[in-house]
Amino acid sequence: RRSWGRSLWASMRFSPFTPLANVLGWPAMSVPCGRTVSPAGRDMPTSVQLVGRPGSEPTLLSLAAEIEGAGA
């Protein structure tokens, strides 16, 4: 039972950019875009975050499909 401000602050510790989009009402998504190797030699997935202006969900979904298709 936290206030919205405390919830926002808590979530920003783990994901610093997505809470801002949520508060502003902007559509946003994370899209898998490949893999990389960490300094420790581990194979890790990577992604890109897409954020658009209000009402741009169709554009973001189309772009996400292109990004995922390019990685296949």
mmCIF file of the N, C-alpha and C atoms, coordinates in Angstrom:
data_MODEL
# 
_entry.id   MODEL 
# 
loop_
_atom_site.group_PDB 
_atom_site.id 
_atom_site.type_symbol 
_atom_site.label_atom_id 
_atom_site.label_alt_id 
_atom_site.label_comp_id 
_atom_site.label_asym_id 
_atom_site.label_entity_id 
_atom_site.label_seq_id 
_atom_site.pdbx_PDB_ins_code 
_atom_site.Cartn_x 
_atom_site.Cartn_y 
_atom_site.Cartn_z 
_atom_site.occupancy 
_atom_site.B_iso_or_equiv 
_atom_site.pdbx_formal_charge 
_atom_site.auth_seq_id 
_atom_site.auth_comp_id 
_atom_site.auth_asym_id 
_atom_site.auth_atom_id 
_atom_site.pdbx_PDB_model_num 
ATOM 1   N N  . ARG A 1 1  ? 0.831  -1.179  0.000   1.00 0.00 ? 1  ARG A N  1 
ATOM 2   C CA . ARG A 1 1  ? 0.000  0.000   0.000   1.00 0.00 ? 1  ARG A CA 1 
ATOM 3   C C  . ARG A 1 1  ? 0.879  1.246   0.000   1.00 0.00 ? 1  ARG A C  1 
ATOM 4   N N  . ARG A 1 2  ? 1.408  1.558   -1.170  1.00 0.00 ? 2  ARG A N  1 
ATOM 5   C CA . ARG A 1 2  ? 2.243  2.747   -1.299  1.00 0.00 ? 2  ARG A CA 1 
ATOM 6   C C  . ARG A 1 2  ? 1.500  3.824   -2.084  1.00 0.00 ? 2  ARG A C  1 
ATOM 7   N N  . SER A 1 3  ? 1.942  5.040   -1.906  1.00 0.00 ? 3  SER A N  1 
ATOM 8   C CA . SER A 1 3  ? 1.432  6.122   -2.744  1.00 0.00 ? 3  SER A CA 1 
ATOM 9   C C  . SER A 1 3  ? 1.989  5.928   -4.155  1.00 0.00 ? 3  SER A C  1 
ATOM 10  N N  . TRP A 1 4  ? 1.385  6.597   -5.139  1.00 0.00 ? 4  TRP A N  1 
ATOM 11  C CA . TRP A 1 4  ? 1.884  6.436   -6.506  1.00 0.00 ? 4  TRP A CA 1 
ATOM 12  C C  . TRP A 1 4  ? 3.324  6.937   -6.616  1.00 0.00 ? 4  TRP A C  1 
ATOM 13  N N  . GLY A 1 5  ? 3.671  7.979   -5.867  1.00 0.00 ? 5  GLY A N  1 
ATOM 14  C CA . GLY A 1 5  ? 5.041  8.498   -5.911  1.00 0.00 ? 5  GLY A CA 1 
ATOM 15  C C  . GLY A 1 5  ? 6.060  7.503   -5.370  1.00 0.00 ? 5  GLY A C  1 
ATOM 16  N N  . ARG A 1 6  ? 5.728  6.840   -4.270  1.00 0.00 ? 6  ARG A N  1 
ATOM 17  C CA . ARG A 1 6  ? 6.643  5.837   -3.711  1.00 0.00 ? 6  ARG A CA 1 
ATOM 18  C C  . ARG A 1 6  ? 6.755  4.630   -4.636  1.00 0.00 ? 6  ARG A C  1 
ATOM 19  N N  . SER A 1 7  ? 5.637  4.243   -5.256  1.00 0.00 ? 7  SER A N  1 
ATOM 20  C CA . SER A 1 7  ? 5.672  3.122   -6.198  1.00 0.00 ? 7  SER A CA 1 
ATOM 21  C C  . SER A 1 7  ? 6.530  3.465   -7.408  1.00 0.00 ? 7  SER A C  1 
ATOM 22  N N  . LEU A 1 8  ? 6.374  4.690   -7.904  1.00 0.00 ? 8  LEU A N  1 
ATOM 23  C CA . LEU A 1 8  ? 7.179  5.136   -9.039  1.00 0.00 ? 8  LEU A CA 1 
ATOM 24  C C  . LEU A 1 8  ? 8.654  5.111   -8.688  1.00 0.00 ? 8  LEU A C  1 
ATOM 25  N N  . TRP A 1 9  ? 9.004  5.669   -7.536  1.00 0.00 ? 9  TRP A N  1 
ATOM 26  C CA . TRP A 1 9  ? 10.402 5.708   -7.116  1.00 0.00 ? 9  TRP A CA 1 
ATOM 27  C C  . TRP A 1 9  ? 10.967 4.294   -6.967  1.00 0.00 ? 9  TRP A C  1 
ATOM 28  N N  . ALA A 1 10 ? 10.203 3.383   -6.384  1.00 0.00 ? 10 ALA A N  1 
ATOM 29  C CA . ALA A 1 10 ? 10.667 2.004   -6.198  1.00 0.00 ? 10 ALA A CA 1 
ATOM 30  C C  . ALA A 1 10 ? 10.898 1.323   -7.535  1.00 0.00 ? 10 ALA A C  1 
ATOM 31  N N  . SER A 1 11 ? 9.992  1.520   -8.487  1.00 0.00 ? 11 SER A N  1 
ATOM 32  C CA . SER A 1 11 ? 10.164 0.859   -9.786  1.00 0.00 ? 11 SER A CA 1 
ATOM 33  C C  . SER A 1 11 ? 11.317 1.467   -10.579 1.00 0.00 ? 11 SER A C  1 
ATOM 34  N N  . MET A 1 12 ? 11.614 2.742   -10.379 1.00 0.00 ? 12 MET A N  1 
ATOM 35  C CA . MET A 1 12 ? 12.706 3.387   -11.106 1.00 0.00 ? 12 MET A CA 1 
ATOM 36  C C  . MET A 1 12 ? 14.073 2.846   -10.698 1.00 0.00 ? 12 MET A C  1 
ATOM 37  N N  . ARG A 1 13 ? 14.177 2.245   -9.541  1.00 0.00 ? 13 ARG A N  1 
ATOM 38  C CA . ARG A 1 13 ? 15.459 1.636   -9.132  1.00 0.00 ? 13 ARG A CA 1 
ATOM 39  C C  . ARG A 1 13 ? 15.804 0.457   -10.025 1.00 0.00 ? 13 ARG A C  1 
ATOM 40  N N  . PHE A 1 14 ? 14.804 -0.239  -10.530 1.00 0.00 ? 14 PHE A N  1 
ATOM 41  C CA . PHE A 1 14 ? 15.036 -1.450  -11.316 1.00 0.00 ? 14 PHE A CA 1 
ATOM 42  C C  . PHE A 1 14 ? 14.919 -1.200  -12.817 1.00 0.00 ? 14 PHE A C  1 
ATOM 43  N N  . SER A 1 15 ? 14.110 -0.265  -13.202 1.00 0.00 ? 15 SER A N  1 
ATOM 44  C CA . SER A 1 15 ? 13.878 0.035   -14.614 1.00 0.00 ? 15 SER A CA 1 
ATOM 45  C C  . SER A 1 15 ? 13.698 1.549   -14.734 1.00 0.00 ? 15 SER A C  1 
ATOM 46  N N  . PRO A 1 16 ? 14.790 2.281   -14.907 1.00 0.00 ? 16 PRO A N  1 
ATOM 47  C CA . PRO A 1 16 ? 14.719 3.728   -14.761 1.00 0.00 ? 16 PRO A CA 1 
ATOM 48  C C  . PRO A 1 16 ? 13.931 4.485   -15.827 1.00 0.00 ? 16 PRO A C  1 
ATOM 49  N N  . PHE A 1 17 ? 13.692 3.917   -16.996 1.00 0.00 ? 17 PHE A N  1 
ATOM 50  C CA . PHE A 1 17 ? 13.049 4.684   -18.063 1.00 0.00 ? 17 PHE A CA 1 
ATOM 51  C C  . PHE A 1 17 ? 11.579 4.352   -18.280 1.00 0.00 ? 17 PHE A C  1 
ATOM 52  N N  . THR A 1 18 ? 11.168 3.119   -18.032 1.00 0.00 ? 18 THR A N  1 
ATOM 53  C CA . THR A 1 18 ? 9.778  2.759   -18.299 1.00 0.00 ? 18 THR A CA 1 
ATOM 54  C C  . THR A 1 18 ? 8.770  3.453   -17.389 1.00 0.00 ? 18 THR A C  1 
ATOM 55  N N  . PRO A 1 19 ? 9.053  3.706   -16.104 1.00 0.00 ? 19 PRO A N  1 
ATOM 56  C CA . PRO A 1 19 ? 8.054  4.397   -15.282 1.00 0.00 ? 19 PRO A CA 1 
ATOM 57  C C  . PRO A 1 19 ? 7.696  5.781   -15.822 1.00 0.00 ? 19 PRO A C  1 
ATOM 58  N N  . LEU A 1 20 ? 8.647  6.491   -16.396 1.00 0.00 ? 20 LEU A N  1 
ATOM 59  C CA . LEU A 1 20 ? 8.364  7.813   -16.947 1.00 0.00 ? 20 LEU A CA 1 
ATOM 60  C C  . LEU A 1 20 ? 7.331  7.706   -18.066 1.00 0.00 ? 20 LEU A C  1 
ATOM 61  N N  . ALA A 1 21 ? 7.496  6.747   -18.962 1.00 0.00 ? 21 ALA A N  1 
ATOM 62  C CA . ALA A 1 21 ? 6.532  6.552   -20.042 1.00 0.00 ? 21 ALA A CA 1 
ATOM 63  C C  . ALA A 1 21 ? 5.164  6.199   -19.472 1.00 0.00 ? 21 ALA A C  1 
ATOM 64  N N  . ASN A 1 22 ? 5.128  5.379   -18.438 1.00 0.00 ? 22 ASN A N  1 
ATOM 65  C CA . ASN A 1 22 ? 3.849  5.004   -17.826 1.00 0.00 ? 22 ASN A CA 1 
ATOM 66  C C  . ASN A 1 22 ? 3.142  6.207   -17.227 1.00 0.00 ? 22 ASN A C  1 
ATOM 67  N N  . VAL A 1 23 ? 3.862  7.042   -16.497 1.00 0.00 ? 23 VAL A N  1 
ATOM 68  C CA . VAL A 1 23 ? 3.261  8.207   -15.858 1.00 0.00 ? 23 VAL A CA 1 
ATOM 69  C C  . VAL A 1 23 ? 2.746  9.202   -16.900 1.00 0.00 ? 23 VAL A C  1 
ATOM 70  N N  . LEU A 1 24 ? 3.495  9.374   -17.982 1.00 0.00 ? 24 LEU A N  1 
ATOM 71  C CA . LEU A 1 24 ? 3.106  10.324  -19.021 1.00 0.00 ? 24 LEU A CA 1 
ATOM 72  C C  . LEU A 1 24 ? 2.036  9.776   -19.959 1.00 0.00 ? 24 LEU A C  1 
ATOM 73  N N  . GLY A 1 25 ? 1.805  8.457   -19.916 1.00 0.00 ? 25 GLY A N  1 
ATOM 74  C CA . GLY A 1 25 ? 0.817  7.849   -20.795 1.00 0.00 ? 25 GLY A CA 1 
ATOM 75  C C  . GLY A 1 25 ? 1.334  7.574   -22.189 1.00 0.00 ? 25 GLY A C  1 
ATOM 76  N N  . TRP A 1 26 ? 2.644  7.538   -22.352 1.00 0.00 ? 26 TRP A N  1 
ATOM 77  C CA . TRP A 1 26 ? 3.234  7.254   -23.656 1.00 0.00 ? 26 TRP A CA 1 
ATOM 78  C C  . TRP A 1 26 ? 3.303  5.755   -23.881 1.00 0.00 ? 26 TRP A C  1 
ATOM 79  N N  . PRO A 1 27 ? 3.045  5.279   -25.085 1.00 0.00 ? 27 PRO A N  1 
ATOM 80  C CA . PRO A 1 27 ? 3.221  3.863   -25.359 1.00 0.00 ? 27 PRO A CA 1 
ATOM 81  C C  . PRO A 1 27 ? 4.711  3.526   -25.398 1.00 0.00 ? 27 PRO A C  1 
ATOM 82  N N  . ALA A 1 28 ? 5.065  2.400   -24.821 1.00 0.00 ? 28 ALA A N  1 
ATOM 83  C CA . ALA A 1 28 ? 6.469  1.982   -24.787 1.00 0.00 ? 28 ALA A CA 1 
ATOM 84  C C  . ALA A 1 28 ? 6.535  0.469   -24.750 1.00 0.00 ? 28 ALA A C  1 
ATOM 85  N N  . MET A 1 29 ? 7.626  -0.072  -25.276 1.00 0.00 ? 29 MET A N  1 
ATOM 86  C CA . MET A 1 29 ? 7.822  -1.520  -25.249 1.00 0.00 ? 29 MET A CA 1 
ATOM 87  C C  . MET A 1 29 ? 9.306  -1.833  -25.333 1.00 0.00 ? 29 MET A C  1 
ATOM 88  N N  . SER A 1 30 ? 9.675  -2.992  -24.822 1.00 0.00 ? 30 SER A N  1 
ATOM 89  C CA . SER A 1 30 ? 11.034 -3.516  -24.977 1.00 0.00 ? 30 SER A CA 1 
ATOM 90  C C  . SER A 1 30 ? 10.959 -4.624  -26.008 1.00 0.00 ? 30 SER A C  1 
ATOM 91  N N  . VAL A 1 31 ? 11.900 -4.593  -26.961 1.00 0.00 ? 31 VAL A N  1 
ATOM 92  C CA . VAL A 1 31 ? 11.883 -5.542  -28.070 1.00 0.00 ? 31 VAL A CA 1 
ATOM 93  C C  . VAL A 1 31 ? 13.202 -6.305  -28.097 1.00 0.00 ? 31 VAL A C  1 
ATOM 94  N N  . PRO A 1 32 ? 13.162 -7.640  -28.062 1.00 0.00 ? 32 PRO A N  1 
ATOM 95  C CA . PRO A 1 32 ? 14.396 -8.415  -28.194 1.00 0.00 ? 32 PRO A CA 1 
ATOM 96  C C  . PRO A 1 32 ? 15.075 -8.079  -29.527 1.00 0.00 ? 32 PRO A C  1 
ATOM 97  N N  . CYS A 1 33 ? 16.396 -7.907  -29.495 1.00 0.00 ? 33 CYS A N  1 
ATOM 98  C CA . CYS A 1 33 ? 17.079 -7.529  -30.751 1.00 0.00 ? 33 CYS A CA 1 
ATOM 99  C C  . CYS A 1 33 ? 18.403 -8.253  -30.958 1.00 0.00 ? 33 CYS A C  1 
ATOM 100 N N  . GLY A 1 34 ? 18.670 -9.287  -30.221 1.00 0.00 ? 34 GLY A N  1 
ATOM 101 C CA . GLY A 1 34 ? 19.899 -10.029 -30.450 1.00 0.00 ? 34 GLY A CA 1 
ATOM 102 C C  . GLY A 1 34 ? 20.505 -10.570 -29.175 1.00 0.00 ? 34 GLY A C  1 
ATOM 103 N N  . ARG A 1 35 ? 21.767 -10.894 -29.277 1.00 0.00 ? 35 ARG A N  1 
ATOM 104 C CA . ARG A 1 35 ? 22.494 -11.451 -28.137 1.00 0.00 ? 35 ARG A CA 1 
ATOM 105 C C  . ARG A 1 35 ? 23.873 -10.809 -28.091 1.00 0.00 ? 35 ARG A C  1 
ATOM 106 N N  . THR A 1 36 ? 24.462 -10.824 -26.915 1.00 0.00 ? 36 THR A N  1 
ATOM 107 C CA . THR A 1 36 ? 25.812 -10.303 -26.739 1.00 0.00 ? 36 THR A CA 1 
ATOM 108 C C  . THR A 1 36 ? 26.536 -11.181 -25.726 1.00 0.00 ? 36 THR A C  1 
ATOM 109 N N  . VAL A 1 37 ? 27.824 -10.984 -25.610 1.00 0.00 ? 37 VAL A N  1 
ATOM 110 C CA . VAL A 1 37 ? 28.621 -11.735 -24.641 1.00 0.00 ? 37 VAL A CA 1 
ATOM 111 C C  . VAL A 1 37 ? 29.067 -10.756 -23.562 1.00 0.00 ? 37 VAL A C  1 
ATOM 112 N N  . SER A 1 38 ? 28.801 -11.103 -22.311 1.00 0.00 ? 38 SER A N  1 
ATOM 113 C CA . SER A 1 38 ? 29.177 -10.243 -21.193 1.00 0.00 ? 38 SER A CA 1 
ATOM 114 C C  . SER A 1 38 ? 30.690 -10.291 -20.983 1.00 0.00 ? 38 SER A C  1 
ATOM 115 N N  . PRO A 1 39 ? 31.241 -9.348  -20.215 1.00 0.00 ? 39 PRO A N  1 
ATOM 116 C CA . PRO A 1 39 ? 32.675 -9.395  -19.904 1.00 0.00 ? 39 PRO A CA 1 
ATOM 117 C C  . PRO A 1 39 ? 33.087 -10.713 -19.242 1.00 0.00 ? 39 PRO A C  1 
ATOM 118 N N  . ALA A 1 40 ? 32.130 -11.368 -18.568 1.00 0.00 ? 40 ALA A N  1 
ATOM 119 C CA . ALA A 1 40 ? 32.432 -12.650 -17.923 1.00 0.00 ? 40 ALA A CA 1 
ATOM 120 C C  . ALA A 1 40 ? 32.321 -13.820 -18.898 1.00 0.00 ? 40 ALA A C  1 
ATOM 121 N N  . GLY A 1 41 ? 32.005 -13.528 -20.169 1.00 0.00 ? 41 GLY A N  1 
ATOM 122 C CA . GLY A 1 41 ? 31.918 -14.579 -21.170 1.00 0.00 ? 41 GLY A CA 1 
ATOM 123 C C  . GLY A 1 41 ? 30.563 -15.252 -21.270 1.00 0.00 ? 41 GLY A C  1 
ATOM 124 N N  . ARG A 1 42 ? 29.545 -14.685 -20.655 1.00 0.00 ? 42 ARG A N  1 
ATOM 125 C CA . ARG A 1 42 ? 28.211 -15.283 -20.700 1.00 0.00 ? 42 ARG A CA 1 
ATOM 126 C C  . ARG A 1 42 ? 27.418 -14.749 -21.890 1.00 0.00 ? 42 ARG A C  1 
ATOM 127 N N  . ASP A 1 43 ? 26.706 -15.635 -22.557 1.00 0.00 ? 43 ASP A N  1 
ATOM 128 C CA . ASP A 1 43 ? 25.829 -15.260 -23.652 1.00 0.00 ? 43 ASP A CA 1 
ATOM 129 C C  . ASP A 1 43 ? 24.561 -14.653 -23.062 1.00 0.00 ? 43 ASP A C  1 
ATOM 130 N N  . MET A 1 44 ? 24.235 -13.410 -23.456 1.00 0.00 ? 44 MET A N  1 
ATOM 131 C CA . MET A 1 44 ? 23.088 -12.725 -22.861 1.00 0.00 ? 44 MET A CA 1 
ATOM 132 C C  . MET A 1 44 ? 22.209 -12.096 -23.943 1.00 0.00 ? 44 MET A C  1 
ATOM 133 N N  . PRO A 1 45 ? 20.897 -12.104 -23.721 1.00 0.00 ? 45 PRO A N  1 
ATOM 134 C CA . PRO A 1 45 ? 20.004 -11.442 -24.673 1.00 0.00 ? 45 PRO A CA 1 
ATOM 135 C C  . PRO A 1 45 ? 20.091 -9.923  -24.530 1.00 0.00 ? 45 PRO A C  1 
ATOM 136 N N  . THR A 1 46 ? 19.823 -9.219  -25.617 1.00 0.00 ? 46 THR A N  1 
ATOM 137 C CA . THR A 1 46 ? 19.760 -7.759  -25.584 1.00 0.00 ? 46 THR A CA 1 
ATOM 138 C C  . THR A 1 46 ? 18.395 -7.320  -26.106 1.00 0.00 ? 46 THR A C  1 
ATOM 139 N N  . SER A 1 47 ? 18.056 -6.083  -25.805 1.00 0.00 ? 47 SER A N  1 
ATOM 140 C CA . SER A 1 47 ? 16.792 -5.549  -26.290 1.00 0.00 ? 47 SER A CA 1 
ATOM 141 C C  . SER A 1 47 ? 16.936 -4.047  -26.496 1.00 0.00 ? 47 SER A C  1 
ATOM 142 N N  . VAL A 1 48 ? 15.942 -3.488  -27.149 1.00 0.00 ? 48 VAL A N  1 
ATOM 143 C CA . VAL A 1 48 ? 15.873 -2.047  -27.356 1.00 0.00 ? 48 VAL A CA 1 
ATOM 144 C C  . VAL A 1 48 ? 14.520 -1.582  -26.822 1.00 0.00 ? 48 VAL A C  1 
ATOM 145 N N  . GLN A 1 49 ? 14.497 -0.409  -26.207 1.00 0.00 ? 49 GLN A N  1 
ATOM 146 C CA . GLN A 1 49 ? 13.237 0.137   -25.717 1.00 0.00 ? 49 GLN A CA 1 
ATOM 147 C C  . GLN A 1 49 ? 12.735 1.167   -26.709 1.00 0.00 ? 49 GLN A C  1 
ATOM 148 N N  . LEU A 1 50 ? 11.482 1.002   -27.117 1.00 0.00 ? 50 LEU A N  1 
ATOM 149 C CA . LEU A 1 50 ? 10.842 1.941   -28.034 1.00 0.00 ? 50 LEU A CA 1 
ATOM 150 C C  . LEU A 1 50 ? 9.799  2.737   -27.258 1.00 0.00 ? 50 LEU A C  1 
ATOM 151 N N  . VAL A 1 51 ? 9.799  4.044   -27.428 1.00 0.00 ? 51 VAL A N  1 
ATOM 152 C CA . VAL A 1 51 ? 8.824  4.922   -26.781 1.00 0.00 ? 51 VAL A CA 1 
ATOM 153 C C  . VAL A 1 51 ? 8.282  5.846   -27.860 1.00 0.00 ? 51 VAL A C  1 
ATOM 154 N N  . GLY A 1 52 ? 6.967  6.012   -27.886 1.00 0.00 ? 52 GLY A N  1 
ATOM 155 C CA . GLY A 1 52 ? 6.354  6.868   -28.900 1.00 0.00 ? 52 GLY A CA 1 
ATOM 156 C C  . GLY A 1 52 ? 5.425  7.889   -28.282 1.00 0.00 ? 52 GLY A C  1 
ATOM 157 N N  . ARG A 1 53 ? 4.975  8.776   -29.111 1.00 0.00 ? 53 ARG A N  1 
ATOM 158 C CA . ARG A 1 53 ? 4.003  9.769   -28.645 1.00 0.00 ? 53 ARG A CA 1 
ATOM 159 C C  . ARG A 1 53 ? 2.638  9.113   -28.487 1.00 0.00 ? 53 ARG A C  1 
ATOM 160 N N  . PRO A 1 54 ? 1.732  9.718   -27.752 1.00 0.00 ? 54 PRO A N  1 
ATOM 161 C CA . PRO A 1 54 ? 0.402  9.135   -27.576 1.00 0.00 ? 54 PRO A CA 1 
ATOM 162 C C  . PRO A 1 54 ? -0.259 8.828   -28.923 1.00 0.00 ? 54 PRO A C  1 
ATOM 163 N N  . GLY A 1 55 ? -0.840 7.637   -29.010 1.00 0.00 ? 55 GLY A N  1 
ATOM 164 C CA . GLY A 1 55 ? -1.514 7.208   -30.233 1.00 0.00 ? 55 GLY A CA 1 
ATOM 165 C C  . GLY A 1 55 ? -0.622 6.525   -31.248 1.00 0.00 ? 55 GLY A C  1 
ATOM 166 N N  . SER A 1 56 ? 0.655  6.357   -30.933 1.00 0.00 ? 56 SER A N  1 
ATOM 167 C CA . SER A 1 56 ? 1.585  5.780   -31.910 1.00 0.00 ? 56 SER A CA 1 
ATOM 168 C C  . SER A 1 56 ? 1.776  4.273   -31.754 1.00 0.00 ? 56 SER A C  1 
ATOM 169 N N  . GLU A 1 57 ? 0.860  3.603   -31.075 1.00 0.00 ? 57 GLU A N  1 
ATOM 170 C CA . GLU A 1 57 ? 0.994  2.158   -30.874 1.00 0.00 ? 57 GLU A CA 1 
ATOM 171 C C  . GLU A 1 57 ? 1.141  1.381   -32.180 1.00 0.00 ? 57 GLU A C  1 
ATOM 172 N N  . PRO A 1 58 ? 0.345  1.672   -33.226 1.00 0.00 ? 58 PRO A N  1 
ATOM 173 C CA . PRO A 1 58 ? 0.514  0.919   -34.480 1.00 0.00 ? 58 PRO A CA 1 
ATOM 174 C C  . PRO A 1 58 ? 1.920  1.070   -35.072 1.00 0.00 ? 58 PRO A C  1 
ATOM 175 N N  . THR A 1 59 ? 2.469  2.269   -35.000 1.00 0.00 ? 59 THR A N  1 
ATOM 176 C CA . THR A 1 59 ? 3.826  2.500   -35.510 1.00 0.00 ? 59 THR A CA 1 
ATOM 177 C C  . THR A 1 59 ? 4.848  1.721   -34.692 1.00 0.00 ? 59 THR A C  1 
ATOM 178 N N  . LEU A 1 60 ? 4.712  1.745   -33.370 1.00 0.00 ? 60 LEU A N  1 
ATOM 179 C CA . LEU A 1 60 ? 5.655  1.015   -32.517 1.00 0.00 ? 60 LEU A CA 1 
ATOM 180 C C  . LEU A 1 60 ? 5.575  -0.489  -32.765 1.00 0.00 ? 60 LEU A C  1 
ATOM 181 N N  . LEU A 1 61 ? 4.364  -1.016  -32.901 1.00 0.00 ? 61 LEU A N  1 
ATOM 182 C CA . LEU A 1 61 ? 4.211  -2.450  -33.154 1.00 0.00 ? 61 LEU A CA 1 
ATOM 183 C C  . LEU A 1 61 ? 4.816  -2.841  -34.506 1.00 0.00 ? 61 LEU A C  1 
ATOM 184 N N  . SER A 1 62 ? 4.637  -2.012  -35.506 1.00 0.00 ? 62 SER A N  1 
ATOM 185 C CA . SER A 1 62 ? 5.220  -2.287  -36.816 1.00 0.00 ? 62 SER A CA 1 
ATOM 186 C C  . SER A 1 62 ? 6.755  -2.259  -36.746 1.00 0.00 ? 62 SER A C  1 
ATOM 187 N N  . LEU A 1 63 ? 7.293  -1.265  -36.071 1.00 0.00 ? 63 LEU A N  1 
ATOM 188 C CA . LEU A 1 63 ? 8.744  -1.170  -35.907 1.00 0.00 ? 63 LEU A CA 1 
ATOM 189 C C  . LEU A 1 63 ? 9.289  -2.359  -35.121 1.00 0.00 ? 63 LEU A C  1 
ATOM 190 N N  . ALA A 1 64 ? 8.577  -2.760  -34.076 1.00 0.00 ? 64 ALA A N  1 
ATOM 191 C CA . ALA A 1 64 ? 9.005  -3.920  -33.285 1.00 0.00 ? 64 ALA A CA 1 
ATOM 192 C C  . ALA A 1 64 ? 9.042  -5.177  -34.143 1.00 0.00 ? 64 ALA A C  1 
ATOM 193 N N  . ALA A 1 65 ? 8.053  -5.352  -35.009 1.00 0.00 ? 65 ALA A N  1 
ATOM 194 C CA . ALA A 1 65 ? 8.033  -6.524  -35.895 1.00 0.00 ? 65 ALA A CA 1 
ATOM 195 C C  . ALA A 1 65 ? 9.236  -6.504  -36.841 1.00 0.00 ? 65 ALA A C  1 
ATOM 196 N N  . GLU A 1 66 ? 9.594  -5.333  -37.347 1.00 0.00 ? 66 GLU A N  1 
ATOM 197 C CA . GLU A 1 66 ? 10.762 -5.226  -38.226 1.00 0.00 ? 66 GLU A CA 1 
ATOM 198 C C  . GLU A 1 66 ? 12.047 -5.563  -37.474 1.00 0.00 ? 66 GLU A C  1 
ATOM 199 N N  . ILE A 1 67 ? 12.173 -5.041  -36.267 1.00 0.00 ? 67 ILE A N  1 
ATOM 200 C CA . ILE A 1 67 ? 13.379 -5.310  -35.466 1.00 0.00 ? 67 ILE A CA 1 
ATOM 201 C C  . ILE A 1 67 ? 13.499 -6.803  -35.168 1.00 0.00 ? 67 ILE A C  1 
ATOM 202 N N  . GLU A 1 68 ? 12.401 -7.417  -34.738 1.00 0.00 ? 68 GLU A N  1 
ATOM 203 C CA . GLU A 1 68 ? 12.441 -8.854  -34.435 1.00 0.00 ? 68 GLU A CA 1 
ATOM 204 C C  . GLU A 1 68 ? 12.710 -9.669  -35.690 1.00 0.00 ? 68 GLU A C  1 
ATOM 205 N N  . GLY A 1 69 ? 12.139 -9.268  -36.815 1.00 0.00 ? 69 GLY A N  1 
ATOM 206 C CA . GLY A 1 69 ? 12.362 -9.978  -38.075 1.00 0.00 ? 69 GLY A CA 1 
ATOM 207 C C  . GLY A 1 69 ? 13.807 -9.891  -38.553 1.00 0.00 ? 69 GLY A C  1 
ATOM 208 N N  . ALA A 1 70 ? 14.455 -8.749  -38.298 1.00 0.00 ? 70 ALA A N  1 
ATOM 209 C CA . ALA A 1 70 ? 15.849 -8.565  -38.702 1.00 0.00 ? 70 ALA A CA 1 
ATOM 210 C C  . ALA A 1 70 ? 16.781 -9.455  -37.887 1.00 0.00 ? 70 ALA A C  1 
ATOM 211 N N  . GLY A 1 71 ? 16.387 -9.779  -36.673 1.00 0.00 ? 71 GLY A N  1 
ATOM 212 C CA . GLY A 1 71 ? 17.221 -10.611 -35.813 1.00 0.00 ? 71 GLY A CA 1 
ATOM 213 C C  . GLY A 1 71 ? 17.039 -12.093 -36.033 1.00 0.00 ? 71 GLY A C  1 
ATOM 214 N N  . ALA A 1 72 ? 16.025 -12.462 -36.796 1.00 0.00 ? 72 ALA A N  1 
ATOM 215 C CA . ALA A 1 72 ? 15.731 -13.896 -36.997 1.00 0.00 ? 72 ALA A CA 1 
ATOM 216 C C  . ALA A 1 72 ? 16.669 -14.523 -37.994 1.00 0.00 ? 72 ALA A C  1 
# 
